[in-house]
């Protein structure tokens, strides 16, 4: 696979070989770590010692410390208050899987999983058309955008540590994925949600549920989190601006655009026309590169992903299982579901309709 945009000069060839060795070494290490963890947990279960399982979350990834929720909120709020260009974001599970499978092929593995990853990217994250060459261009774009990330919300996922070491800035900070959401503290916490810093700012929310977000903020801002937080701390008064994101998940079409790249470019241009201080983003595969572009505009981008709808009291099936007890603690009568054209066709094929 040496013909994939790497050139034929010696420097490019050496770089390719180095990356291939590094990629395969990381894969082997990930396999060893996961095997040890699995076998250890199996053994301690057999001994009746479940308390010895590997359950505690890691404190370090890719040689970098992982910030606690309080440190994360303070960092984001500080960047908002100082109006520094800033990009906080995360990988979508589907998007990272596409990157991994394309890179597997580039570094010598078979293509058996690459097509399945593209199909998932199309269905779950809105990438279109389902064309492999375009899918590989998506991967190249994502790799180019990674160095712009200032705060990375980690899962962690398979090979995520490699992406951090190989492509992200040496100054990038890490936190847990959920810490990008501002509602994981309570009234008793010494640390405020990072969103308190939005007060008095021009805040652009980029999301397919823009209409419901506007209604919720206009009519229920003070009630949405009344069970757990004060409105001035979690949803303060600010100038709300919205951009209704292109919605192409689950095979849905937007006749204005022939490719995902055209739709992304349109959203970039729309953002450039809007006067805002901070952008909060949740719009599938569009979100990460859009956030990087906003940082290049000299502004602040918080790429929250799917959890963004919760900030405005919009229910979703994903959070209604027993795995999200904190969600049940927040919900009250002011919460609603997406409505009208926000309810897309075939939405049940995405985790059973997780956003609706």
N, C-alpha and C positions, 0 to 999 in steps of 0.2 A: 504493500500500500504506500510506497514511497512517492507515488505520483499525486498525492493529495496536497497541493499548494505548499509544498515545502521547498521547492526549487531543487536544483541539481548541484549547487556549489557545495564545497566542503564544509563550510560553516553551518549551512542549513542541515546537511546530512548528519553532522556531529550532534547538532541540537536535537534532531529527531531521534537519534540513537540514545542520547542521554534521557530524553523524555520517555522513550519506550522502556528503558531499563528501570527508571524511577516508577513508572506506572505499574509495571509488573511486580516490582518489589513491594509497593504499597498494597497491591492486591493480595500477594502472598501473606503479608503481615496481617492484613484484615482477616484473612481466612484463618490464620493461626489463632488470633485473639478470639474470634467468634467461636472456634472449635473448643478452645480451652474453657471459655465461659460456659458453653453449652454442657460440656462433659462434667465440669465442676458442679454446676447446678443439678445435673442429673444424679451425680454421686451423693451430694448432700441431701437430696430428696430421699434417696434410698436409705440413707443413714438416719432419716428422721430429724435432720438438722436444717430446716428451711431458713433459719436465721443466718446461716452462713452463706446464703446465695449472694451472687453479684447483683445487687439491686441499687446501691447508692450511685447517683449520677456522678460522672467524672467531673473533676474540678479544672482539668486542663485538656485542651485538644490542640493538636498540631503545634505543640510547644507553647501555647498561649493560655493564660488563665481565663476562666469563664466568669464573667461578671455576675454578681448576685442581682436580684431584681431591684433592690434599692440603688445599687451602683448604676444600673442600667437607666432607671428613671431619672436619676440625677444627671447623667451624661446627656441624655436626649434633651432634657429641659434646658441644660446649660447651652447646648448648641442652638436651640430655638431662641433663647433669650439673647444670645450674642449674635444671632443672625449670620452665622457662619455657613458657607456651603457644606452640606452634610448629607450623607446617604446611609440610612439604616435600612437593612433589608434581610431577605432570607431566600433560600432556594425553595421552590415548589418541589414536592416529592417527584412529580411527573417530569418536571423540567430537568432535574438532576439525573433522573434515570435515563433520559434521552442523551444527556451529555456523556454519561458513563458508557452507554451502549455504542455510541458513535466512536468514542475514543478506544473502546475495545477493538472495534474493527480496524481503526487506523493503526493500532499497535499489534495487529496480527491475528486477532481472534475471528471466529466465524461470524457471519451476519445473522444468525438465527434469531437473536433477540432484538436486533436493531429495528426491524419492521414493526414488531409488537410495541416497542417504545414509541415509535412515531404514531401509531394508532392511538395509544393512550394520550400522547401529547395533543392530538387532534380532538379527542373526545373530552378529556378532563380539563385541558388548559386552553383550548380554543385555537390551536395552531392550524392553519389551512393554507393551501390544499394539502392533502396527504401525499406529499411528494418528497422522496428521500433526499434528493439534492437540496431542496429548500430546507429540509430538516437539518441537514448538515450545516447549512449556512446559519441556521438558528443557533446551533452549537457554537460555531465560530463567533457569532455576535455575543453570546453569553460569556464566552471566555475573554473577549475584549472588554466587556463591561465590569468584570470582577475586580480589577484594580481600583475602581472608583468607590468601592464599598468601604465605609468607615466603621460600621457596626454590623456584625453578622449574627443574626439569630440562628443558632444551630439546632438541628434535630437531636443527635447527629445521625446522618445517613451514610450508607456505604460509599466510600471514597470521598466523602465531604472533607475529611482532613487533608486529603491530597490536594483538592482544589484550593484550600486555604493556603497551604504551603507553596504551591506552585504558581498560583495566579493572583492571589490577593496581596494587597500592600503589606509591608512589614509592620505598618502602624495600625492595621485593622484590629478592632477589639471584638471579642466574642461574648455573646450572652446566650441564654437559652431562648428557643423560639418563642415560647409563650411570653417572655419578658418584653417583647415588642408591643404587646397589648397592654394598655395603661390601667386595666381594671383589676390587677392581681394584688392589690393592697386594700386595707380597710380603713375606716375612720380612726382606728386606734394606732395605725402605723405612723412612725415619725416621718417617713418619706411620703411625699405626695405623688400621685400619678404624674407621669411626664406631661400629660395633656393639660395640666393646669397652666403650663407655659403658653398655651394657645390663646389665652385671654387677650383680647384687644388686637389680635393678629388677623390677617387676611388668610383664611384657610381654604385651600382647594382640595376637595374630596373627589377622587377619581374612582368611580365604581359603577357597575351596571345598575345598581339600585338607587341611582341619584335622586329620583323623584320621591321615593319613600324616605330617604335620608333627609331631604329638605323638609318634608312634612313632620318627621319626628323631631328634628331640631327646633322647628318653629313652634310646635304645639306641646312637646313633651320633654323638652330639655331638662327641666328641673325634676321630673318624675322618674326618668329612665333608671337611674341608679340610686333612687331614694332609700332602698333597703340597705345599701352597703357604703355609699359614699355621698359626700356633699356635691351638689352640681357645680359649685365654683371650682372644685378641685378636679373633677373628671370631665365635665362638659361646660366649661366657662363660656361667657359671652364672647363671641368673636364674629367676624364677618364671614359667613359661610358662602363659599363659591363651589359649584359642582361642575364636573364634566362627566357626562354619561358615557362610560367606557363602551367600546365596541364589544359586543357579546357574541362570540362564535363558538362557545362550548357545545358539546353534545350534537355536533353536526349542524348547528344553526348557521344560516347564511346572512351576510350583510351585502346587499347588491352594490353598495358603493365601492367595494374593494375586491380586487382579484386575488390578492394574497395577504397573508398575515403581515408581511412587511409593509404593504401599502397602508393597512389599518394602523399599524404602529406609527408610521410617519405622519399620518393624519392627526393622531393624538398628540404627538410631539409638537406639531404646528399649532394645534389648539392651545396647548399649554403655554406656548411662547406668546400667544395673543392675550393671555389673562394676567392681570396684575395680582400677584399673590406672594405671601411670605413663606408658607409651609404647604406642602402637598402630602396628603395621606392617601395611600394607594392600595386598592385591592381589585385586580382585574386579570386574573389568570396569568398566562405566559407573557402578556404585555407588561406586567407590572415591574419586573426587575429592570429591563432595559429602559423603560420610561423613567424610572426613578434615577437611573444613572444620568440620563439626559437632563433631568431637572437639576441635578447637582452641577452639571456643566453650565447650566444657565446661571449659576451662582446662588442657587436657592436650596431649600431644605426639603428632602424627600424621605418620608417614612413609609416603606413598603411593608404593610402589615399582612397583606394577603387576605385569606378567607375570614379571619377574625374581625376585620374592619366593620362588618355589618353589625356586630354586637355593640360596638361603641355608640351606635345610634338606636339601640333597642330593637333590632330586627332579628326575629327568631330564625333558626335554621335547624333542620333535622339532625345534623351532625352532633350538635351539643345537647341533644335531648336524651342521650343515653346516660346510664349510670356512671360513665367514665368522667363526666364533667359536673361534679357536685357543685363547684363554684358557680356554674351557669344557673343552676336551680336556685342558688342563693340570691342571684341578682334579679331574675325575671319577676315582673309584676304586671298589672293590668295595662300599663302604658306600652308594653311591647307588642309589636305587630309582625305580620309576615309580609314578604314581598307581594306586590299585587300588579294587576294589569299585564303589560308587555314585559314586566320583569320576570314573569313565570314563563320560562322558555320551553319549547317543545322538547320532549325526550329527556327532561331533567332527571328522571328516575334512574337513568343509566349512570349517573354520577353519584356514586356512593348512596344510592337509594333516594336521591334528591336532597343532598346534604345542606344546600344553601336555602331551601324553601320550606 
